[in-house]
Amino acid sequence: MNAGENTGAAFAAKLQATHVPRKHPVYWFDDGSLLLEVEDVQFRVHKALLQRHSSFLAAAEPNGFSPLILPRGNDAHASVIYGVERGFTCRDVEAFLEHMYHDHPLSATSPFERIAAVLRASSSQQFDIPALHAHAQMCLQSYFKTCDLSALPSAVVSEAISLARTFRNLPVLKFALYQTMVTSSLDSDDEVTSPDVTLLDPQGQTPSKPERTSDPRPSLQGYQLTEADVKLCKRLMTRVIDRFTPILFTPATTPHMACTDVFADTWMNLVISPAITSNGVYKPIETLEMIKGLDWAKHGLCATCVVEKHEEWSEEQQAIWNMIEKWLVEEVEI
């Protein structure tokens, strides 16, 4: 036995004596040829299935010793890779395997936590599966386009900002920052974390900074907004207010004088006062939706003007969304 084998054997013996991981209840296959250990949980899976998709697994080497005599009589020729070195978490690996084994394939209707987990696990920083990572990016965008943003927990919105920044997903960043702007108390002295974030190269999906300064994985307390996030939301709020204030505080007009008079007589009570009460001046999408929801015909507007104004307010909502994206492109290095 040479020195390298002695070292490997000694390490294995020490490992067996001090480290007692548990088998995953689902992803432990007796015929598995790849052993992944993440956060004291062992996944024994089929190397051929994963290796052909994952650049990381195709190039990875066991941790300096192979074959390894594993605890409890496991296959001595199973490869051993410790995920902690690439930031793996047990939940992310589990969600990834659920997709790869078709137990819970990732889709646009998947829960946020599942989408986020597969997005991280498939990134170049972990298993490195570009096609799956692109699919997860699209699922995340679809999730935010179809969900009720007002019902999302703040921890989900904050984590989405982290994911969008880390993995350069501008549509998601737009939704999440807007929701943060309209629901958070940005004037308070909330605790924030480092203003630095890691952005990835859009072509190779590799870090554009030499060191990670932000972790897209949620902590036990959830992801906290960075100082940069808070400042960006405040600048976004200022721009939105500048854009929307004239629209909100100026009664609408129509080609019909009688309908214009209806707006002049009712705009303060029906629109301005409720908007002030609900801070609607910096919530243009919601405030315009509220205006569209009023029964203007009941207040004297003709049917033609009701249809025209609804279309106009809907167009203004879309215009504001487009401007927010334009502002983010100017403000954020993404």
LUMKOL-974526 format. One record per residue (C-alpha): residue number from 1; x, y, z. Coordinates in nm, 2 decimals, always signed. Layout:
num=NUM | X=X | Y=Y | Z=Z
...
END
This chain:
num=1 | X=+0.00 | Y=+0.00 | Z=+0.00
num=2 | X=+0.15 | Y=+0.33 | Z=-0.10
num=3 | X=+0.14 | Y=+0.66 | Z=+0.08
num=4 | X=-0.17 | Y=+0.79 | Z=-0.11
num=5 | X=-0.36 | Y=+0.47 | Z=-0.03
num=6 | X=-0.26 | Y=+0.50 | Z=+0.34
num=7 | X=-0.38 | Y=+0.86 | Z=+0.35
num=8 | X=-0.71 | Y=+0.76 | Z=+0.18
num=9 | X=-0.77 | Y=+0.47 | Z=+0.41
num=10 | X=-0.69 | Y=+0.68 | Z=+0.72
num=11 | X=-0.93 | Y=+0.95 | Z=+0.60
num=12 | X=-1.20 | Y=+0.69 | Z=+0.54
num=13 | X=-1.15 | Y=+0.54 | Z=+0.88
num=14 | X=-1.18 | Y=+0.88 | Z=+1.04
num=15 | X=-1.49 | Y=+0.96 | Z=+0.84
num=16 | X=-1.66 | Y=+0.63 | Z=+0.95
num=17 | X=-1.57 | Y=+0.70 | Z=+1.31
num=18 | X=-1.69 | Y=+1.06 | Z=+1.33
num=19 | X=-1.95 | Y=+1.11 | Z=+1.05
num=20 | X=-2.28 | Y=+0.93 | Z=+1.04
num=21 | X=-2.49 | Y=+1.06 | Z=+0.75
num=22 | X=-2.84 | Y=+0.94 | Z=+0.69
num=23 | X=-2.98 | Y=+0.79 | Z=+0.37
num=24 | X=-3.23 | Y=+0.99 | Z=+0.18
num=25 | X=-3.57 | Y=+0.81 | Z=+0.21
num=26 | X=-3.64 | Y=+0.83 | Z=-0.17
num=27 | X=-3.32 | Y=+0.89 | Z=-0.36
num=28 | X=-3.12 | Y=+0.60 | Z=-0.24
num=29 | X=-3.10 | Y=+0.32 | Z=-0.50
num=30 | X=-2.92 | Y=+0.00 | Z=-0.42
num=31 | X=-2.79 | Y=-0.01 | Z=-0.78
num=32 | X=-2.69 | Y=+0.36 | Z=-0.77
num=33 | X=-2.33 | Y=+0.43 | Z=-0.89
num=34 | X=-2.30 | Y=+0.79 | Z=-0.76
num=35 | X=-2.31 | Y=+0.89 | Z=-0.39
num=36 | X=-2.38 | Y=+1.26 | Z=-0.32
num=37 | X=-2.35 | Y=+1.37 | Z=+0.03
num=38 | X=-2.51 | Y=+1.70 | Z=+0.12
num=39 | X=-2.58 | Y=+1.84 | Z=+0.47
num=40 | X=-2.54 | Y=+1.50 | Z=+0.63
num=41 | X=-2.78 | Y=+1.34 | Z=+0.38
num=42 | X=-2.66 | Y=+1.08 | Z=+0.13
num=43 | X=-2.82 | Y=+1.04 | Z=-0.21
num=44 | X=-2.73 | Y=+0.73 | Z=-0.40
num=45 | X=-2.83 | Y=+0.78 | Z=-0.76
num=46 | X=-2.75 | Y=+0.67 | Z=-1.11
num=47 | X=-2.44 | Y=+0.84 | Z=-1.24
num=48 | X=-2.51 | Y=+0.76 | Z=-1.61
num=49 | X=-2.85 | Y=+0.95 | Z=-1.59
num=50 | X=-2.70 | Y=+1.26 | Z=-1.43
num=51 | X=-2.36 | Y=+1.27 | Z=-1.58
num=52 | X=-2.48 | Y=+1.30 | Z=-1.94
num=53 | X=-2.66 | Y=+1.62 | Z=-1.85
num=54 | X=-2.43 | Y=+1.77 | Z=-1.59
num=55 | X=-2.10 | Y=+1.92 | Z=-1.69
num=56 | X=-2.00 | Y=+1.93 | Z=-1.33
num=57 | X=-2.06 | Y=+1.56 | Z=-1.27
num=58 | X=-1.90 | Y=+1.47 | Z=-1.60
num=59 | X=-1.58 | Y=+1.64 | Z=-1.49
num=60 | X=-1.59 | Y=+1.59 | Z=-1.11
num=61 | X=-1.35 | Y=+1.36 | Z=-0.93
num=62 | X=-1.41 | Y=+1.19 | Z=-0.60
num=63 | X=-1.26 | Y=+1.38 | Z=-0.30
num=64 | X=-0.90 | Y=+1.25 | Z=-0.33
num=65 | X=-0.97 | Y=+0.89 | Z=-0.26
num=66 | X=-1.13 | Y=+0.62 | Z=-0.47
num=67 | X=-1.24 | Y=+0.35 | Z=-0.42
num=68 | X=-1.35 | Y=+0.43 | Z=-0.07
num=69 | X=-1.48 | Y=+0.18 | Z=+0.18
num=70 | X=-1.80 | Y=+0.35 | Z=+0.29
num=71 | X=-2.00 | Y=+0.29 | Z=+0.61
num=72 | X=-2.24 | Y=+0.01 | Z=+0.65
num=73 | X=-2.11 | Y=-0.20 | Z=+0.35
num=74 | X=-2.19 | Y=+0.05 | Z=+0.07
num=75 | X=-2.05 | Y=-0.02 | Z=-0.27
num=76 | X=-1.68 | Y=+0.05 | Z=-0.24
num=77 | X=-1.67 | Y=+0.18 | Z=-0.60
num=78 | X=-1.93 | Y=+0.45 | Z=-0.56
num=79 | X=-1.80 | Y=+0.80 | Z=-0.64
num=80 | X=-1.82 | Y=+1.04 | Z=-0.34
num=81 | X=-1.87 | Y=+1.41 | Z=-0.40
num=82 | X=-1.93 | Y=+1.65 | Z=-0.11
num=83 | X=-2.18 | Y=+1.91 | Z=-0.23
num=84 | X=-2.09 | Y=+2.17 | Z=+0.04
num=85 | X=-1.79 | Y=+2.27 | Z=-0.18
num=86 | X=-2.03 | Y=+2.41 | Z=-0.44
num=87 | X=-2.30 | Y=+2.55 | Z=-0.21
num=88 | X=-2.54 | Y=+2.26 | Z=-0.25
num=89 | X=-2.83 | Y=+2.22 | Z=+0.00
num=90 | X=-3.03 | Y=+1.91 | Z=+0.07
num=91 | X=-3.36 | Y=+2.06 | Z=-0.04
num=92 | X=-3.22 | Y=+2.19 | Z=-0.36
num=93 | X=-3.06 | Y=+1.85 | Z=-0.45
num=94 | X=-3.39 | Y=+1.68 | Z=-0.36
num=95 | X=-3.59 | Y=+1.91 | Z=-0.59
num=96 | X=-3.34 | Y=+1.86 | Z=-0.87
num=97 | X=-3.36 | Y=+1.48 | Z=-0.84
num=98 | X=-3.74 | Y=+1.50 | Z=-0.83
num=99 | X=-3.72 | Y=+1.66 | Z=-1.17
num=100 | X=-3.45 | Y=+1.44 | Z=-1.31
num=101 | X=-3.63 | Y=+1.12 | Z=-1.21
num=102 | X=-3.97 | Y=+1.27 | Z=-1.33
num=103 | X=-4.13 | Y=+1.24 | Z=-0.99
num=104 | X=-4.21 | Y=+1.61 | Z=-0.99
num=105 | X=-4.11 | Y=+1.76 | Z=-1.33
num=106 | X=-4.05 | Y=+2.14 | Z=-1.31
num=107 | X=-4.32 | Y=+2.35 | Z=-1.48
num=108 | X=-4.46 | Y=+2.70 | Z=-1.47
num=109 | X=-4.72 | Y=+2.59 | Z=-1.22
num=110 | X=-4.46 | Y=+2.45 | Z=-0.98
num=111 | X=-4.44 | Y=+2.62 | Z=-0.63
num=112 | X=-4.19 | Y=+2.90 | Z=-0.60
num=113 | X=-3.97 | Y=+2.70 | Z=-0.36
num=114 | X=-3.93 | Y=+2.42 | Z=-0.61
num=115 | X=-3.85 | Y=+2.65 | Z=-0.90
num=116 | X=-3.60 | Y=+2.84 | Z=-0.69
num=117 | X=-3.43 | Y=+2.51 | Z=-0.58
num=118 | X=-3.40 | Y=+2.37 | Z=-0.94
num=119 | X=-3.28 | Y=+2.71 | Z=-1.06
num=120 | X=-2.99 | Y=+2.71 | Z=-0.81
num=121 | X=-2.91 | Y=+2.34 | Z=-0.85
num=122 | X=-2.90 | Y=+2.35 | Z=-1.23
num=123 | X=-2.68 | Y=+2.67 | Z=-1.24
num=124 | X=-2.32 | Y=+2.67 | Z=-1.35
num=125 | X=-2.23 | Y=+2.71 | Z=-0.98
num=126 | X=-2.37 | Y=+2.37 | Z=-0.90
num=127 | X=-2.47 | Y=+2.08 | Z=-1.13
num=128 | X=-2.43 | Y=+2.30 | Z=-1.44
num=129 | X=-2.71 | Y=+2.19 | Z=-1.67
num=130 | X=-2.78 | Y=+2.49 | Z=-1.91
num=131 | X=-3.10 | Y=+2.36 | Z=-2.07
num=132 | X=-3.26 | Y=+2.29 | Z=-1.73
num=133 | X=-3.14 | Y=+2.62 | Z=-1.59
num=134 | X=-3.30 | Y=+2.80 | Z=-1.89
num=135 | X=-3.62 | Y=+2.61 | Z=-1.83
num=136 | X=-3.62 | Y=+2.71 | Z=-1.46
num=137 | X=-3.56 | Y=+3.07 | Z=-1.55
num=138 | X=-3.87 | Y=+3.07 | Z=-1.78
num=139 | X=-4.07 | Y=+2.89 | Z=-1.51
num=140 | X=-3.97 | Y=+3.16 | Z=-1.26
num=141 | X=-4.08 | Y=+3.43 | Z=-1.50
num=142 | X=-4.42 | Y=+3.26 | Z=-1.57
num=143 | X=-4.47 | Y=+3.22 | Z=-1.20
num=144 | X=-4.45 | Y=+3.59 | Z=-1.14
num=145 | X=-4.66 | Y=+3.68 | Z=-1.44
num=146 | X=-4.95 | Y=+3.46 | Z=-1.33
num=147 | X=-4.94 | Y=+3.47 | Z=-0.95
num=148 | X=-5.11 | Y=+3.72 | Z=-0.72
num=149 | X=-4.82 | Y=+3.94 | Z=-0.63
num=150 | X=-5.01 | Y=+4.11 | Z=-0.34
num=151 | X=-5.05 | Y=+3.77 | Z=-0.18
num=152 | X=-4.68 | Y=+3.67 | Z=-0.19
num=153 | X=-4.49 | Y=+3.66 | Z=+0.14
num=154 | X=-4.22 | Y=+3.92 | Z=+0.17
num=155 | X=-3.96 | Y=+3.64 | Z=+0.21
num=156 | X=-4.05 | Y=+3.50 | Z=-0.14
num=157 | X=-4.03 | Y=+3.85 | Z=-0.30
num=158 | X=-3.70 | Y=+3.92 | Z=-0.13
num=159 | X=-3.56 | Y=+3.58 | Z=-0.24
num=160 | X=-3.68 | Y=+3.64 | Z=-0.59
num=161 | X=-3.48 | Y=+3.96 | Z=-0.60
num=162 | X=-3.17 | Y=+3.77 | Z=-0.50
num=163 | X=-3.23 | Y=+3.50 | Z=-0.76
num=164 | X=-3.30 | Y=+3.75 | Z=-1.03
num=165 | X=-2.99 | Y=+3.95 | Z=-0.96
num=166 | X=-2.77 | Y=+3.64 | Z=-0.93
num=167 | X=-2.90 | Y=+3.47 | Z=-1.24
num=168 | X=-2.97 | Y=+3.79 | Z=-1.44
num=169 | X=-3.35 | Y=+3.75 | Z=-1.48
num=170 | X=-3.47 | Y=+4.10 | Z=-1.55
num=171 | X=-3.84 | Y=+4.02 | Z=-1.59
num=172 | X=-3.85 | Y=+3.86 | Z=-1.24
num=173 | X=-3.64 | Y=+4.15 | Z=-1.10
num=174 | X=-3.90 | Y=+4.39 | Z=-1.23
num=175 | X=-4.19 | Y=+4.21 | Z=-1.07
num=176 | X=-4.01 | Y=+4.16 | Z=-0.74
num=177 | X=-3.88 | Y=+4.51 | Z=-0.70
num=178 | X=-4.21 | Y=+4.66 | Z=-0.79
num=179 | X=-4.38 | Y=+4.45 | Z=-0.53
num=180 | X=-4.12 | Y=+4.54 | Z=-0.27
num=181 | X=-4.17 | Y=+4.91 | Z=-0.36
num=182 | X=-4.55 | Y=+4.90 | Z=-0.31
num=183 | X=-4.55 | Y=+4.68 | Z=+0.01
num=184 | X=-4.24 | Y=+4.77 | Z=+0.21
num=185 | X=-4.17 | Y=+5.06 | Z=+0.44
num=186 | X=-3.86 | Y=+5.19 | Z=+0.25
num=187 | X=-3.83 | Y=+5.49 | Z=+0.47
num=188 | X=-3.77 | Y=+5.29 | Z=+0.78
num=189 | X=-3.42 | Y=+5.19 | Z=+0.91
num=190 | X=-3.46 | Y=+4.83 | Z=+0.82
num=191 | X=-3.16 | Y=+4.61 | Z=+0.87
num=192 | X=-2.99 | Y=+4.55 | Z=+0.53
num=193 | X=-2.70 | Y=+4.33 | Z=+0.43
num=194 | X=-2.40 | Y=+4.40 | Z=+0.20
num=195 | X=-2.48 | Y=+4.62 | Z=-0.10
num=196 | X=-2.27 | Y=+4.40 | Z=-0.32
num=197 | X=-2.43 | Y=+4.12 | Z=-0.53
num=198 | X=-2.29 | Y=+3.86 | Z=-0.76
num=199 | X=-2.40 | Y=+3.89 | Z=-1.13
num=200 | X=-2.34 | Y=+3.62 | Z=-1.38
num=201 | X=-2.21 | Y=+3.65 | Z=-1.74
num=202 | X=-2.52 | Y=+3.62 | Z=-1.97
num=203 | X=-2.34 | Y=+3.39 | Z=-2.21
num=204 | X=-2.15 | Y=+3.15 | Z=-2.00
num=205 | X=-2.35 | Y=+3.20 | Z=-1.67
num=206 | X=-2.03 | Y=+3.23 | Z=-1.48
num=207 | X=-1.96 | Y=+3.48 | Z=-1.20
num=208 | X=-1.86 | Y=+3.82 | Z=-1.33
num=209 | X=-1.69 | Y=+3.89 | Z=-0.99
num=210 | X=-1.40 | Y=+3.69 | Z=-0.86
num=211 | X=-1.57 | Y=+3.64 | Z=-0.52
num=212 | X=-1.93 | Y=+3.57 | Z=-0.42
num=213 | X=-2.07 | Y=+3.86 | Z=-0.21
num=214 | X=-2.43 | Y=+3.74 | Z=-0.22
num=215 | X=-2.58 | Y=+3.40 | Z=-0.17
num=216 | X=-2.91 | Y=+3.32 | Z=-0.35
num=217 | X=-3.00 | Y=+3.05 | Z=-0.10
num=218 | X=-3.24 | Y=+3.16 | Z=+0.17
num=219 | X=-3.12 | Y=+3.16 | Z=+0.52
num=220 | X=-3.34 | Y=+3.04 | Z=+0.81
num=221 | X=-3.46 | Y=+3.40 | Z=+0.85
num=222 | X=-3.51 | Y=+3.44 | Z=+0.48
num=223 | X=-3.32 | Y=+3.66 | Z=+0.24
num=224 | X=-3.28 | Y=+4.02 | Z=+0.35
num=225 | X=-3.29 | Y=+4.31 | Z=+0.11
num=226 | X=-2.95 | Y=+4.45 | Z=+0.05
num=227 | X=-2.88 | Y=+4.82 | Z=+0.08
num=228 | X=-2.85 | Y=+4.84 | Z=-0.29
num=229 | X=-3.20 | Y=+4.68 | Z=-0.32
num=230 | X=-3.35 | Y=+4.94 | Z=-0.09
num=231 | X=-3.19 | Y=+5.23 | Z=-0.26
num=232 | X=-3.29 | Y=+5.10 | Z=-0.60
num=233 | X=-3.66 | Y=+5.07 | Z=-0.48
num=234 | X=-3.65 | Y=+5.42 | Z=-0.35
num=235 | X=-3.52 | Y=+5.56 | Z=-0.68
num=236 | X=-3.78 | Y=+5.35 | Z=-0.86
num=237 | X=-4.05 | Y=+5.49 | Z=-0.64
num=238 | X=-3.94 | Y=+5.85 | Z=-0.71
num=239 | X=-3.96 | Y=+5.79 | Z=-1.09
num=240 | X=-4.30 | Y=+5.62 | Z=-1.06
num=241 | X=-4.44 | Y=+5.91 | Z=-0.86
num=242 | X=-4.30 | Y=+6.16 | Z=-1.11
num=243 | X=-4.46 | Y=+5.97 | Z=-1.39
num=244 | X=-4.80 | Y=+5.89 | Z=-1.23
num=245 | X=-4.88 | Y=+6.20 | Z=-1.02
num=246 | X=-5.00 | Y=+6.41 | Z=-1.31
num=247 | X=-5.22 | Y=+6.13 | Z=-1.43
num=248 | X=-5.37 | Y=+6.07 | Z=-1.09
num=249 | X=-5.44 | Y=+6.43 | Z=-0.99
num=250 | X=-5.57 | Y=+6.54 | Z=-1.32
num=251 | X=-5.94 | Y=+6.45 | Z=-1.39
num=252 | X=-5.97 | Y=+6.23 | Z=-1.70
num=253 | X=-6.12 | Y=+6.38 | Z=-2.02
num=254 | X=-6.32 | Y=+6.25 | Z=-2.31
num=255 | X=-6.44 | Y=+6.38 | Z=-2.65
num=256 | X=-6.78 | Y=+6.42 | Z=-2.49
num=257 | X=-6.82 | Y=+6.73 | Z=-2.28
num=258 | X=-7.09 | Y=+6.57 | Z=-2.06
num=259 | X=-6.86 | Y=+6.27 | Z=-1.98
num=260 | X=-6.57 | Y=+6.51 | Z=-1.91
num=261 | X=-6.80 | Y=+6.69 | Z=-1.66
num=262 | X=-6.87 | Y=+6.36 | Z=-1.49
num=263 | X=-6.50 | Y=+6.31 | Z=-1.43
num=264 | X=-6.45 | Y=+6.67 | Z=-1.31
num=265 | X=-6.73 | Y=+6.63 | Z=-1.06
num=266 | X=-6.64 | Y=+6.28 | Z=-0.93
num=267 | X=-6.26 | Y=+6.25 | Z=-0.97
num=268 | X=-6.17 | Y=+6.38 | Z=-0.63
num=269 | X=-6.40 | Y=+6.16 | Z=-0.43
num=270 | X=-6.38 | Y=+5.85 | Z=-0.64
num=271 | X=-6.01 | Y=+5.85 | Z=-0.74
num=272 | X=-5.79 | Y=+6.10 | Z=-0.56
num=273 | X=-5.91 | Y=+6.06 | Z=-0.20
num=274 | X=-5.90 | Y=+5.67 | Z=-0.21
num=275 | X=-5.56 | Y=+5.68 | Z=-0.38
num=276 | X=-5.41 | Y=+5.91 | Z=-0.11
num=277 | X=-5.55 | Y=+5.69 | Z=+0.16
num=278 | X=-5.40 | Y=+5.38 | Z=+0.01
num=279 | X=-5.07 | Y=+5.54 | Z=-0.09
num=280 | X=-5.18 | Y=+5.48 | Z=-0.45
num=281 | X=-4.95 | Y=+5.76 | Z=-0.58
num=282 | X=-4.66 | Y=+5.51 | Z=-0.59
num=283 | X=-4.88 | Y=+5.21 | Z=-0.68
num=284 | X=-4.98 | Y=+5.30 | Z=-1.04
num=285 | X=-5.08 | Y=+4.95 | Z=-1.15
num=286 | X=-5.31 | Y=+4.89 | Z=-0.86
num=287 | X=-5.45 | Y=+5.24 | Z=-0.86
num=288 | X=-5.53 | Y=+5.22 | Z=-1.24
num=289 | X=-5.69 | Y=+4.89 | Z=-1.18
num=290 | X=-5.90 | Y=+5.05 | Z=-0.90
num=291 | X=-6.01 | Y=+5.32 | Z=-1.14
num=292 | X=-6.10 | Y=+5.07 | Z=-1.41
num=293 | X=-6.31 | Y=+4.88 | Z=-1.15
num=294 | X=-6.53 | Y=+5.18 | Z=-1.07
num=295 | X=-6.88 | Y=+5.17 | Z=-1.22
num=296 | X=-6.84 | Y=+5.48 | Z=-1.43
num=297 | X=-7.17 | Y=+5.42 | Z=-1.62
num=298 | X=-7.35 | Y=+5.44 | Z=-1.29
num=299 | X=-7.20 | Y=+5.78 | Z=-1.24
num=300 | X=-7.31 | Y=+5.90 | Z=-1.58
num=301 | X=-7.04 | Y=+5.81 | Z=-1.83
num=302 | X=-7.17 | Y=+5.69 | Z=-2.17
num=303 | X=-7.10 | Y=+5.33 | Z=-2.28
num=304 | X=-6.86 | Y=+5.45 | Z=-2.55
num=305 | X=-6.65 | Y=+5.65 | Z=-2.31
num=306 | X=-6.64 | Y=+5.37 | Z=-2.06
num=307 | X=-6.49 | Y=+5.13 | Z=-2.31
num=308 | X=-6.24 | Y=+5.40 | Z=-2.44
num=309 | X=-6.12 | Y=+5.50 | Z=-2.09
num=310 | X=-6.08 | Y=+5.13 | Z=-1.99
num=311 | X=-5.86 | Y=+5.08 | Z=-2.29
num=312 | X=-5.66 | Y=+5.39 | Z=-2.22
num=313 | X=-5.60 | Y=+5.30 | Z=-1.85
num=314 | X=-5.50 | Y=+4.95 | Z=-1.95
num=315 | X=-5.25 | Y=+5.10 | Z=-2.20
num=316 | X=-5.12 | Y=+5.32 | Z=-1.93
num=317 | X=-5.06 | Y=+5.02 | Z=-1.70
num=318 | X=-4.86 | Y=+4.85 | Z=-1.98
num=319 | X=-4.67 | Y=+5.17 | Z=-2.05
num=320 | X=-4.57 | Y=+5.20 | Z=-1.68
num=321 | X=-4.45 | Y=+4.84 | Z=-1.68
num=322 | X=-4.24 | Y=+4.91 | Z=-1.99
num=323 | X=-4.09 | Y=+5.22 | Z=-1.83
num=324 | X=-4.01 | Y=+5.03 | Z=-1.51
num=325 | X=-3.82 | Y=+4.77 | Z=-1.72
num=326 | X=-3.64 | Y=+5.06 | Z=-1.91
num=327 | X=-3.55 | Y=+5.22 | Z=-1.58
num=328 | X=-3.41 | Y=+4.90 | Z=-1.44
num=329 | X=-3.19 | Y=+4.85 | Z=-1.74
num=330 | X=-3.05 | Y=+5.19 | Z=-1.68
num=331 | X=-3.01 | Y=+5.14 | Z=-1.30
num=332 | X=-2.91 | Y=+4.78 | Z=-1.26
num=333 | X=-2.61 | Y=+4.60 | Z=-1.39
num=334 | X=-2.79 | Y=+4.30 | Z=-1.51
END
